[in-house]
Amino acid sequence: MWLGHEDNVPHGVFDPTHYLEAIYEGTHRYPESKDVVMAEILASLDGVKLNEYVEALIATR
């Protein structure tokens, strides 16, 4: 979503302490099985072992 060119509008990854008026509202969504399969296909095309990557991320929690 494009919110404009104004200086008080955050763009991309931003520090939320610099934009106190910006509030993120969303709902955590678990991927459907077809999304996981598509992610595995795309990762494998780039030589990424997705399962190992996910396991490493989980291990850092």
TORPA-34542 format. One record per residue (C-alpha): residue in three letters; y negated, x negated, z. Coordinates in steps of 0.02 Angstrom, whole numbers, plus 50000, padded with zeros to 5 digits. Layout:
// residues N
alaYXZ...
//
This chain:
// residues 61
met500005000050000trp498294993349955leu496964996250085gly495484987850002his494524971449992glu493554973050155asp493614958350277asn494294969450416val495844974050314pro497344962550342his498314956550190gly500064949050187val500684940950346phe499294941350475asp498964937950658pro498864955150740thr497694948450874his496384946250736tyr496554964350679leu496644974950836glu496254990750738ala497794988350629ile499304997350701tyr501034995650628glu502025011750633gly503765012250566thr505575016450601his506975003850608arg508165007550468tyr509935001050456pro510434996450279glu511645007550189ser513234999450127lys512604998749947asp511064989150007val512184976250092val513244974249936met511684971949828ala511004959049951glu512654949549944ile512634949649754leu510834943649743ala511124930249875ser512684923849787leu511704922049625asp510574909649716gly512044900849799val511634908049970lys513104911750084leu512374927650158asn513724930350289glu513454912950360tyr511584915450360val511714932050452glu512914924750580ala511704910350612leu510274922650637ile511294933050759ala511794917350855thr509964912950885arg509624929350977
//
